[in-house]
Every structure is written in structure tokens, then in C-alpha cells.
């Protein structure tokens, strides 16, 4: 919404993005911040006919950081996420994740490499219980499917699923149908489903969309907790959430990296203010 984007312009300063040098063989190297990049894109480009959705995007995400991707509607944020997770095949460039070139791989293979995603529109099994939703995701990582064994014989799967429910604050609702949860609880369940796949990088697409203020605060605290054990890439319109969570913010505009920097540096950049105020 336009009002949300205007809030982003209340002081946004950024230094222009400077990408690290390409890495031979896709092996992560330092991005200049003293930590290895678990994810990097090199010249990432997506064209739909005559429309360029992403143009030569170079981004390096350090292992263990919370990185926010922001920009006005149509900036390319969703296309960027869709490329990372295999929904869209890039027209050009490379995506390197944890030492592997994952460019153009299908979503299931990318997921198996420990990159998980939550969606802007809640993506759960409403007719399943909370535990079943998370258990299926956990089982997909630890065991093949078998018609001869009941899922409850996999003690490690149930243990993992219940541990995830504790981490997302839903342990007391494991037997509840997912459809009976509040909107905020359903969003957190979706994060739990992603966590159950044991990712190294978690992509969160608008995790607080449609939430009340208390639900938003609870989700922010949830993201902070889980960030202790993995890298998080977040697309979010709520600038209060972005400024409170991200260690680095990348600004996209018309499919290109307009600017990048720490939240303190994002506060007063005239270029970023101009982009939002014109939206």
C-alpha cells in the first residue's frame, strides 16, 4: 500500500551497492564484511518478453545475517525470491548457494539443498492438524515415503516436528486443525513448516502481511529467535519491521539494485526517499 511505502521514506540513507568479486567454481568468499556469503547472485536477469523484471542484480548475503529486500511495488522483489527458490528460471546470470550453482534448478532440488521459503499468501494444509503440517515437512527431509510404515514409527520425525512447534509458539496446538488457527498463528505455522525442512537459508515473503499489531510484534520476536541458527532473507513492506530486524537492507527499483546498506545508513538517502515518495 502507498501509505506503507511512504513510511519507508521517513529517513532512508544508503550507500550504493558494491558487489563482491565473482567466485571461481561458485565457492562462497568474503563479501567484504568479514563473513562468507552463503548466497550470492551474479548478474541475475529475468525478462518476460519485452519486460525486464530483474536486470543484472548482484547481491551477496552473509551467513547468519538477516537481510531485507525492499522496494516499491513492481521493483522485482517477488521475481527475485522466485528465482532463488526455482519458481522462475533466470534469463541470465547465476545463483550460488552454499558453494553450489543452483541456477535454474527445480524447486524440490533447491529445497533439498536447505533453502526454504514461506509465501506471501499462507500456504498450509488447512484440513490437517498443526502437527501433521510440520511433520510432513520434517519427514520429507529425513525419510523416503513408505506405504508399509506408519509415520508415527519415525520417532525422530515427531521429535523434530514438536521441537519446531515449540520454536514457533504452537506446541499447545499440535492437535488443532490448521484452519482453526488465527491468521497470525497460520503465518507462524508456515514458518514452522519451512523450519521443519532444516534450512540453512530461510526466505520470508511478507511474513507480517495482514497481521494485527500484537501479531506483528510476536512474529518479529519469532524471527529474531530463529535467526540465531540460520540465515534469513526477508521481503517486507512494514518499514518498522525491516528496520528492527535487518542487519543489511537491499533496495530494488525497476528490477535493479538501487542501493544497499545497514539500517542506520538507509535512514536519509535522498535517492531512496525519492523512489518511495514517487510511488
Secondary structure, 3 states (H helix, E strand, C coil): CHHHHHHHCCCECCECCCCCCCCHHHCCCECCCCCEEEEEEEEEEEEECCEEEEEEEEEEEECCCEEEEECCCCCCHHHHHHHHCCCCCCCEEEEEECCEECCCCCHHHHHHCCEEEECCCCCCCCCCEHHHHHHHHHHHHHCCCCCCCCHHHCHHHHHHHHHHHHHCCCHHHCCCEHHHCCHHHHHHHHHHHHHHCCCCEEEEECCCCCCCHHHHHHHHHHHHHHCCCCEEEEECCCHHHHHHHCCEEEEEECCEEEEEECHHHHCECHHHHHHHHCC
